[in-house]
Amino acid sequence: MAKLYDFQWQTAVPQILLQGTPLDRWDEESGAFESKCQVVVDEYGFFIYWKSHGREGQVIECCQISDIRAGIMKIDSVKDSDRYAKFIYALDHDKGSGSIDRVVTICSGLDLVNITYTFFVAATAELAKSWIEGLRTITHNYRANNVCPMTCLKKHWMKIKFMVNPSGNIPVRSISRTFASGRTEKMILTSLKELGLPSGKNDEIETSQFTFEKFYELYHKICPRLDIEELFKEISNHKNHLNTDQLVNFLNECQRDPRLNEILFPFFDRNRVLQIIKEYERDEKYIGREWLSLDGFCRYLMSDENAPVFLDRLEICQDLDQPLAHYYINSSHNTYLTGRQFGGKSSVEMYRQVLLAGCRCIELDCWDGRGEDAEPIITHGKAMCSDILLKDVIYAIRDTAFVTSHYPVILSFENHCSKSQQYKIAKYCEEILGQLLLTKQLDEVPLQPGVQLPCPNQLKRKILIKNKRLKFDVEKSIN
C-alpha cells in the first residue's frame, strides 16, 4: 500500500498460556490418559502444542478451533458418543469424582460437521477456568486468518518445529510430507543437503539448526517463484536489481489501484520506496546503493504491505445504525442437518457450529414429539431425517449465540406443532433464553405502521423470534 498501514493482527496471548502448564490429555487411540503433557500456546496464538515424555509433539491450529468448553457436553453423534462414553468412564475411574470441573474441551475441525473433541484435564478447577478464559481470547481471531504469505510461511515453519519426534528433533520425513504435493522426495532431500542440513530419509534435524531463514531458502528451492522472477526481469531490464525510479514506476503504474483517492491514498514516491528497500532488502551493499534485489522484491510482495484488500476492512467497518431490514443477514437453511436433505442426520451441534461461525439467522423446523414425554422435536418433515429435541437446541443457542458476535440472532421457526406443543416451545424459549430473548418492543422504536425496525446496534445480544402469526381475529380471541 502507498499509505503505510500497521496491520495489527495479533491478539495478546495470556501469560499462563505462553508459559505452559502440565495437563493430562485423553488419548483416544490407547484409551488412556497421556499424563503431564506440557501444553503451551505460541507467542503469535497460532497453535496449541504439547509434548509428554517419550511421545511425539502434537498441535492444534487455533484458526481451526470453533469452541472452548468447560467440562464435557453430551455429543449427539453416534460415533462420537462412543468415544464420549469411554472418556467419561476413564475420567471417573482414573481421576475420581468432581473431576468433570477440571476438564477443558477443545472443539476443532476444518468444517462445521467433522468436529474433533480434544479433552484436557487440569490439576484444579481454577487452572481449567484460567485456560478456558485464556484460550477464548485468542480463538476466533479473524485477522490472523488473513495474514500475508510470509507470515503463513512462518506458521508452517513453526508447526514443523513443534511436531518433533520423542527425542525432540525434527524427522526429515516430516519436512518431506510438508512439501509432498507435486514434489519428489529426492528433490526435497537434495535441497536439504545443499543447505547443509541432514538429508537422509531416516535422519533427524535439531530444532536449533532449522531456522526460519533455512526454511525460507528451502521453500524457494522446492517452490521457486518463477512468476516473480519473470516480473523482476521485465521491470529491471534484465538486471540483478531495481533502482528507485523503476520501483516507483512499478508501484504506481502496476500495483496501485487507479480508482483510489489521491489524498487519502497518495502515490508512491522516492521516500516511500526507500522505506521499502530498508525494510525488505537483506544485502547491505544494495541498501547503500538504493537498490532492491530479487530476494527483497519477493519479500515485499509476500508482506502485509502488498495485501490485495484493505486490511482495516476485515472487521466491521460499516454503519450499523440503519433499520434491520436494510442489511443482508448471514443465514442458515435447515440448520440442523449435517448433510443431505432426504434421509439426512440432524444434530444439535450444528446449531452451535453455525452460530460460532458468525451466522445470525438460523432455522428451526418444529414438529410434535413422539412417545410419552411428547417433547417438541426438530427434523425435516416427511424426508426420513433423524430428529433432535428442541429443548437441547434452545440450550445450545443460549450458550453460543453471542460468543463470536454481539449482533442479534434471529430464530426462524417453521412451526408444524399442535397448540399444546407450541406452548411448550414458548415456555422453553422464555425460561432458557431469559433476558436474551426479545419479548417486547423497544421503547425508542415502537412497532407501529410507518416506524422502521430497530438497528443492529440497538439489538445487540438479543434473540429475535420470526414465526408466522395467527390471523388477527383468531389471535384476539385467544388473548
C-alpha positions as CSV (number, residue, x, y, z in Angstrom):
1,M,0.0,0.0,0.0
2,A,1.2,3.5,-0.8
3,K,-0.1,4.7,2.6
4,L,1.7,2.7,5.3
5,Y,-0.8,0.7,7.3
6,D,0.1,-1.1,10.5
7,F,-1.8,-4.3,10.4
8,Q,-2.2,-5.4,14.0
9,W,-3.4,-9.0,13.5
10,Q,-2.0,-10.4,16.7
11,T,-4.0,-10.9,19.9
12,A,-2.1,-10.8,23.2
13,V,-1.6,-14.3,24.5
14,P,-2.2,-14.6,28.2
15,Q,0.9,-15.4,30.2
16,I,-0.4,-18.7,31.6
17,L,-0.7,-20.0,28.0
18,L,2.7,-18.7,27.0
19,Q,4.4,-20.3,30.0
20,G,2.6,-23.6,29.5
21,T,1.0,-26.0,32.1
22,P,1.2,-29.7,32.7
23,L,-2.2,-31.1,31.7
24,D,-3.5,-34.7,31.2
25,R,-4.8,-35.4,27.7
26,W,-7.2,-38.1,26.9
27,D,-5.6,-40.3,24.2
28,E,-8.4,-41.9,22.2
29,E,-6.2,-44.5,20.4
30,S,-4.8,-46.0,23.6
31,G,-8.0,-45.4,25.7
32,A,-5.9,-43.9,28.5
33,F,-4.7,-40.5,29.7
34,E,-1.4,-39.1,28.4
35,S,-0.2,-37.7,31.7
36,K,1.6,-34.4,32.3
37,C,1.7,-33.1,28.8
38,Q,3.4,-29.7,28.7
39,V,0.7,-27.7,26.9
40,V,1.8,-24.3,25.5
41,V,0.4,-21.6,23.1
42,D,3.0,-19.9,20.9
43,E,3.5,-16.1,21.1
44,Y,1.5,-15.4,17.9
45,G,-1.5,-17.5,19.0
46,F,-1.2,-19.8,16.0
47,F,-1.0,-23.1,17.8
48,I,-1.8,-25.0,21.0
49,Y,1.1,-27.6,21.2
50,W,2.1,-30.2,23.7
51,K,4.6,-33.0,24.3
52,S,5.0,-35.5,27.0
53,H,8.0,-37.7,27.9
54,G,8.6,-40.3,25.2
55,R,6.0,-39.1,22.8
56,E,5.9,-37.0,19.7
57,G,4.9,-33.3,19.7
58,Q,1.3,-32.5,18.6
59,V,-0.5,-29.4,17.7
60,I,-4.0,-27.9,17.2
61,E,-4.2,-24.9,14.9
62,C,-6.1,-22.1,16.7
63,C,-7.7,-21.0,13.4
64,Q,-9.4,-24.4,13.3
65,I,-10.8,-24.1,16.9
66,S,-14.6,-23.4,16.9
67,D,-15.2,-23.6,20.7
68,I,-13.6,-24.0,24.1
69,R,-15.9,-25.6,26.6
70,A,-15.8,-26.1,30.3
71,G,-16.4,-29.6,31.4
72,I,-17.9,-32.1,29.0
73,M,-21.1,-31.8,26.9
74,K,-23.3,-34.5,25.6
75,I,-22.4,-35.4,22.0
76,D,-25.3,-36.4,19.7
77,S,-23.2,-38.2,17.1
78,V,-23.3,-42.0,17.5
79,K,-19.7,-42.3,16.6
80,D,-18.6,-39.5,18.9
81,S,-21.0,-40.7,21.6
82,D,-19.0,-44.0,21.9
83,R,-15.8,-42.0,22.4
84,Y,-17.5,-39.7,24.8
85,A,-18.7,-42.7,26.9
86,K,-15.2,-44.2,27.1
87,F,-13.8,-40.8,28.2
88,I,-16.5,-40.4,30.9
89,Y,-15.7,-43.9,32.2
90,A,-11.9,-43.2,32.2
91,L,-12.5,-39.8,33.8
92,D,-14.5,-41.3,36.7
93,H,-12.2,-44.3,37.1
94,D,-8.8,-42.5,36.9
95,K,-9.5,-39.0,38.1
96,G,-12.2,-39.5,40.7
97,S,-15.5,-37.7,41.4
98,G,-15.6,-34.0,40.8
99,S,-13.0,-34.2,38.0
100,I,-15.5,-33.0,35.4
101,D,-14.9,-29.4,36.7
102,R,-11.3,-29.8,35.7
103,V,-11.9,-30.7,32.1
104,V,-11.1,-28.4,29.2
105,T,-12.8,-29.4,25.9
106,I,-11.4,-28.1,22.6
107,C,-13.6,-28.4,19.6
108,S,-11.7,-28.1,16.3
109,G,-12.1,-29.0,12.6
110,L,-11.8,-27.9,9.0
111,D,-15.6,-27.7,8.6
112,L,-18.8,-27.5,10.6
113,V,-19.6,-31.2,10.6
114,N,-16.4,-33.1,11.2
115,I,-15.5,-31.8,14.7
116,T,-12.7,-33.2,16.7
117,Y,-13.0,-33.1,20.5
118,T,-9.7,-32.9,22.5
119,F,-10.1,-33.4,26.2
120,F,-7.5,-32.0,28.7
121,V,-7.8,-32.4,32.5
122,A,-6.2,-29.8,34.7
123,A,-4.9,-30.2,38.2
124,T,-7.6,-27.9,39.7
125,A,-10.9,-26.4,38.6
126,E,-9.3,-22.9,38.9
127,L,-6.5,-23.8,36.5
128,A,-9.0,-25.2,34.0
129,K,-11.0,-22.0,34.2
130,S,-7.9,-19.9,33.5
131,W,-7.1,-22.0,30.4
132,I,-10.6,-21.8,29.1
133,E,-10.8,-18.0,29.6
134,G,-7.3,-17.6,28.1
135,L,-8.0,-19.7,25.0
136,R,-11.2,-17.9,24.3
137,T,-9.4,-14.6,24.0
138,I,-7.1,-15.9,21.2
139,T,-9.5,-18.0,19.1
140,H,-11.9,-16.5,16.5
141,N,-9.2,-14.0,15.6
142,Y,-10.3,-13.4,12.0
143,R,-7.4,-11.1,11.3
144,A,-5.0,-13.9,11.9
145,N,-6.7,-15.8,9.1
146,N,-5.8,-13.1,6.7
147,V,-2.1,-12.8,7.3
148,C,0.4,-12.3,4.4
149,P,2.2,-15.2,2.6
150,M,5.4,-14.5,4.6
151,T,3.6,-14.9,7.9
152,C,1.9,-18.1,6.5
153,L,5.4,-19.5,5.8
154,K,6.5,-18.7,9.3
155,K,3.4,-20.5,10.6
156,H,4.3,-23.6,8.5
157,W,7.9,-23.5,9.9
158,M,6.6,-23.2,13.5
159,K,4.3,-26.2,13.0
160,I,7.2,-28.4,11.8
161,K,9.3,-27.3,14.8
162,F,6.5,-28.2,17.2
163,M,5.8,-31.6,15.7
164,V,9.1,-33.2,16.9
165,N,9.8,-36.9,17.5
166,P,10.2,-38.4,21.0
167,S,13.8,-37.3,21.1
168,G,12.9,-33.7,20.5
169,N,14.3,-33.5,16.9
170,I,12.6,-32.9,13.5
171,P,12.4,-36.0,11.4
172,V,13.4,-35.4,7.8
173,R,10.2,-37.3,6.8
174,S,8.1,-34.5,8.4
175,I,9.7,-31.9,6.1
176,S,9.2,-34.2,3.1
177,R,5.4,-34.5,4.0
178,T,5.2,-30.7,4.2
179,F,6.3,-30.3,0.6
180,A,4.9,-33.6,-0.7
181,S,2.3,-32.1,-3.1
182,G,3.7,-32.4,-6.6
183,R,7.3,-32.7,-5.5
184,T,9.5,-35.8,-5.4
185,E,11.1,-36.8,-2.1
186,K,14.5,-36.9,-3.9
187,M,14.3,-33.3,-4.8
188,I,13.5,-32.3,-1.2
189,L,16.4,-34.4,0.2
190,T,18.7,-32.8,-2.3
191,S,17.6,-29.3,-1.3
192,L,18.2,-30.1,2.3
193,K,21.7,-31.3,1.5
194,E,22.5,-28.2,-0.4
195,L,21.5,-26.2,2.7
196,G,23.9,-28.2,4.9
197,L,21.2,-30.0,6.7
198,P,20.8,-33.7,7.4
199,S,19.2,-35.2,4.3
200,G,18.8,-38.9,4.8
201,K,15.2,-40.4,4.8
202,N,15.6,-41.5,8.4
203,D,17.7,-38.5,9.6
204,E,16.7,-36.0,12.2
205,I,17.4,-32.3,12.3
206,E,18.0,-30.4,15.6
207,T,15.4,-27.6,16.1
208,S,18.2,-25.1,16.6
209,Q,19.6,-25.9,13.1
210,F,16.3,-25.5,11.4
211,T,15.9,-21.7,11.5
212,F,13.3,-19.7,9.6
213,E,15.8,-18.4,7.1
214,K,16.8,-22.1,6.4
215,F,13.2,-22.9,5.9
216,Y,12.7,-19.9,3.7
217,E,15.6,-20.9,1.5
218,L,14.3,-24.4,1.3
219,Y,10.9,-23.1,0.3
220,H,12.3,-21.2,-2.7
221,K,14.4,-24.2,-3.7
222,I,11.5,-26.5,-3.8
223,C,8.8,-24.0,-4.9
224,P,10.6,-21.3,-6.9
225,R,8.6,-18.2,-7.6
226,L,9.2,-18.2,-11.4
227,D,6.3,-15.7,-11.8
228,I,8.1,-13.1,-9.6
229,E,11.4,-13.8,-11.4
230,E,9.9,-13.1,-14.8
231,L,8.3,-9.9,-13.5
232,F,11.5,-8.8,-11.9
233,K,13.4,-9.3,-15.2
234,E,10.8,-7.3,-17.1
235,I,10.8,-4.2,-14.8
236,S,14.6,-4.3,-14.2
237,N,15.5,-4.6,-17.9
238,H,17.2,-8.0,-17.1
239,K,19.5,-6.6,-14.4
240,N,20.0,-8.0,-10.9
241,H,18.4,-5.1,-9.1
242,L,15.7,-2.4,-9.2
243,N,16.6,1.2,-8.7
244,T,14.2,3.7,-7.0
245,D,12.8,5.1,-10.3
246,Q,11.9,1.6,-11.6
247,L,10.3,0.7,-8.3
248,V,8.3,3.9,-8.0
249,N,7.0,3.5,-11.6
250,F,6.1,-0.2,-11.0
251,L,4.3,0.5,-7.7
252,N,2.3,3.5,-9.1
253,E,1.5,2.1,-12.6
254,C,1.0,-1.6,-11.9
255,Q,0.3,-2.1,-8.2
256,R,-1.7,0.9,-7.1
257,D,-5.5,0.9,-7.8
258,P,-6.1,4.0,-10.0
259,R,-9.6,4.4,-8.5
260,L,-8.2,5.4,-5.1
261,N,-8.4,8.9,-3.8
262,E,-5.0,10.6,-4.3
263,I,-5.2,12.4,-0.9
264,L,-6.2,9.5,1.2
265,F,-4.0,7.1,-0.7
266,P,-1.1,9.1,-2.1
267,F,1.2,7.9,-4.9
268,F,4.4,6.1,-4.1
269,D,7.4,8.5,-4.1
270,R,11.2,8.2,-3.6
271,N,11.0,8.4,0.2
272,R,8.3,5.7,0.5
273,V,10.4,3.4,-1.8
274,L,13.5,3.9,0.3
275,Q,11.5,2.8,3.3
276,I,10.6,-0.4,1.4
277,I,14.2,-1.1,0.4
278,K,15.4,-0.6,4.0
279,E,12.7,-2.9,5.3
280,Y,12.9,-5.8,2.9
281,E,16.4,-5.8,1.4
282,R,18.9,-8.1,3.1
283,D,22.1,-7.0,1.2
284,E,23.7,-4.0,2.9
285,K,25.5,-3.1,-0.4
286,Y,22.2,-2.9,-2.2
287,I,20.7,-0.8,0.6
288,G,23.6,1.7,0.3
289,R,23.1,2.0,-3.4
290,E,19.3,2.3,-3.0
291,W,18.7,-0.9,-4.9
292,L,16.2,-3.8,-4.4
293,S,17.3,-7.3,-5.2
294,L,15.0,-10.1,-6.4
295,D,15.0,-11.5,-2.9
296,G,14.0,-8.2,-1.4
297,F,11.4,-7.7,-4.1
298,C,9.9,-11.2,-3.3
299,R,9.9,-10.4,0.4
300,Y,8.0,-7.2,-0.2
301,L,5.4,-8.8,-2.5
302,M,4.8,-11.5,0.2
303,S,4.4,-9.0,3.0
304,D,1.3,-7.3,4.6
305,E,2.2,-4.1,2.7
306,N,1.2,-5.8,-0.5
307,A,-2.2,-7.1,0.7
308,P,-4.9,-7.4,-2.0
309,V,-7.5,-5.9,0.3
310,F,-7.6,-3.1,2.8
311,L,-6.7,-4.8,6.0
312,D,-8.6,-2.4,8.2
313,R,-11.8,-3.6,6.4
314,L,-11.6,-7.2,7.6
315,E,-13.6,-6.3,10.7
316,I,-16.9,-4.3,11.0
317,C,-16.3,-1.1,9.2
318,Q,-19.9,-0.2,8.0
319,D,-22.7,1.8,9.5
320,L,-24.8,-0.5,11.7
321,D,-27.4,2.1,12.8
322,Q,-29.7,1.6,9.9
323,P,-33.0,-0.4,10.2
324,L,-32.5,-4.2,10.5
325,A,-34.3,-4.8,7.1
326,H,-31.6,-2.7,5.3
327,Y,-28.9,-5.4,5.6
328,Y,-28.0,-8.8,4.1
329,I,-28.0,-11.2,7.0
330,N,-25.7,-14.3,7.3
331,S,-28.4,-17.0,7.3
332,S,-28.7,-20.8,7.5
333,H,-31.3,-23.0,5.9
334,N,-32.1,-26.4,7.5
335,T,-29.5,-25.6,10.1
336,Y,-30.0,-28.9,12.0
337,L,-28.9,-31.1,9.0
338,T,-25.3,-32.4,8.8
339,G,-25.7,-33.4,5.1
340,R,-28.3,-34.3,2.6
341,Q,-31.9,-33.1,3.0
342,F,-33.5,-36.5,2.3
343,G,-32.6,-39.2,4.8
344,G,-30.1,-36.9,6.5
345,K,-28.9,-36.7,10.1
346,S,-29.9,-33.9,12.4
347,S,-27.5,-32.7,15.1
348,V,-27.7,-30.2,18.0
349,E,-24.0,-29.5,17.4
350,M,-24.8,-27.9,14.0
351,Y,-26.6,-25.0,15.8
352,R,-23.5,-24.4,18.0
353,Q,-21.1,-24.5,15.0
354,V,-23.1,-22.2,12.7
355,L,-23.5,-19.6,15.4
356,L,-19.9,-19.8,16.3
357,A,-19.1,-19.3,12.6
358,G,-21.0,-16.0,12.7
359,C,-24.4,-17.0,11.3
360,R,-27.1,-14.6,12.6
361,C,-30.3,-16.3,11.3
362,I,-31.0,-20.0,11.9
363,E,-33.9,-22.2,11.1
364,L,-35.9,-24.5,13.5
365,D,-38.3,-26.9,11.8
366,C,-40.6,-27.8,14.8
367,W,-42.8,-30.9,14.9
368,D,-44.8,-32.7,17.6
369,G,-42.7,-35.1,19.6
370,R,-43.5,-38.8,19.9
371,G,-43.7,-41.1,22.9
372,E,-44.8,-40.5,26.5
373,D,-42.9,-37.3,27.0
374,A,-44.1,-35.8,23.7
375,E,-41.3,-33.3,23.7
376,P,-41.2,-31.0,20.6
377,I,-38.6,-32.1,18.1
378,I,-36.7,-30.6,15.2
379,T,-36.5,-32.5,12.0
380,H,-37.2,-32.2,8.2
381,G,-40.8,-33.3,7.8
382,K,-41.6,-36.3,5.5
383,A,-38.0,-36.7,4.5
384,M,-36.9,-39.6,6.7
385,C,-34.4,-37.4,8.6
386,S,-33.4,-38.1,12.2
387,D,-34.8,-35.8,14.9
388,I,-33.4,-33.9,17.9
389,L,-35.1,-32.4,20.9
390,L,-36.0,-28.7,20.5
391,K,-35.1,-28.2,24.2
392,D,-31.5,-29.2,23.6
393,V,-31.3,-26.8,20.7
394,I,-32.5,-23.9,22.7
395,Y,-29.8,-24.6,25.3
396,A,-27.2,-24.7,22.5
397,I,-28.4,-21.4,21.1
398,R,-28.2,-19.8,24.5
399,D,-24.6,-21.0,25.1
400,T,-23.2,-20.0,21.7
401,A,-25.3,-17.1,20.2
402,F,-23.0,-14.3,21.3
403,V,-19.6,-15.9,21.6
404,T,-18.2,-14.6,18.3
405,S,-20.6,-11.7,17.6
406,H,-22.8,-9.4,19.8
407,Y,-25.2,-8.7,17.0
408,P,-28.8,-10.0,17.1
409,V,-29.7,-13.6,16.3
410,I,-33.0,-14.4,14.5
411,L,-34.7,-17.8,15.2
412,S,-36.7,-18.6,12.1
413,F,-39.4,-21.1,13.2
414,E,-41.1,-23.3,10.7
415,N,-43.9,-24.4,13.1
416,H,-45.8,-27.6,12.5
417,C,-46.7,-28.2,16.2
418,S,-50.1,-28.5,17.9
419,K,-51.2,-25.8,20.2
420,S,-50.1,-27.7,23.4
421,Q,-46.6,-28.3,21.9
422,Q,-46.4,-24.6,20.8
423,Y,-47.0,-23.6,24.5
424,K,-44.0,-25.9,25.4
425,I,-41.8,-24.2,22.8
426,A,-42.8,-20.7,24.1
427,K,-42.1,-21.8,27.7
428,Y,-38.6,-23.2,26.8
429,C,-37.7,-20.0,24.9
430,E,-38.7,-17.8,27.8
431,E,-37.1,-20.0,30.6
432,I,-33.9,-21.0,28.9
433,L,-33.1,-17.8,26.9
434,G,-34.2,-15.5,29.7
435,Q,-33.1,-11.9,29.2
436,L,-31.5,-12.7,25.9
437,L,-35.0,-13.1,24.3
438,L,-36.6,-10.0,23.0
439,T,-40.2,-10.3,24.3
440,K,-41.4,-6.7,23.8
441,Q,-40.9,-3.8,21.6
442,L,-38.1,-1.3,22.3
443,D,-39.3,1.9,24.0
444,E,-37.5,4.1,21.5
445,V,-38.7,2.0,18.4
446,P,-42.4,1.2,18.7
447,L,-43.9,-1.5,16.5
448,Q,-46.2,0.8,14.6
449,P,-47.0,1.4,10.9
450,G,-44.5,3.8,9.3
451,V,-41.9,3.2,12.1
452,Q,-38.8,1.4,10.8
453,L,-37.3,-1.6,12.5
454,P,-34.6,-1.2,15.2
455,C,-31.0,-1.2,14.0
456,P,-28.5,-3.9,14.8
457,N,-26.7,-1.8,17.3
458,Q,-29.9,-1.4,19.3
459,L,-30.5,-5.2,19.2
460,K,-27.1,-6.3,20.4
461,R,-27.1,-9.5,22.5
462,K,-30.8,-10.0,21.7
463,I,-32.5,-13.1,20.3
464,L,-35.5,-12.4,18.0
465,I,-38.2,-15.0,17.0
466,K,-39.5,-15.0,13.5
467,N,-42.7,-17.0,13.3
468,K,-46.0,-16.8,11.3
469,R,-48.6,-15.1,13.3
470,L,-52.2,-16.2,13.6
471,K,-54.9,-14.3,11.8
472,F,-55.9,-11.2,13.7
473,D,-59.4,-12.3,14.8
474,V,-58.0,-15.7,15.9
475,E,-55.2,-14.1,17.9
476,K,-57.6,-11.7,19.5
477,S,-59.9,-14.5,20.6
478,I,-57.1,-16.4,22.3
479,N,-55.9,-13.3,24.1
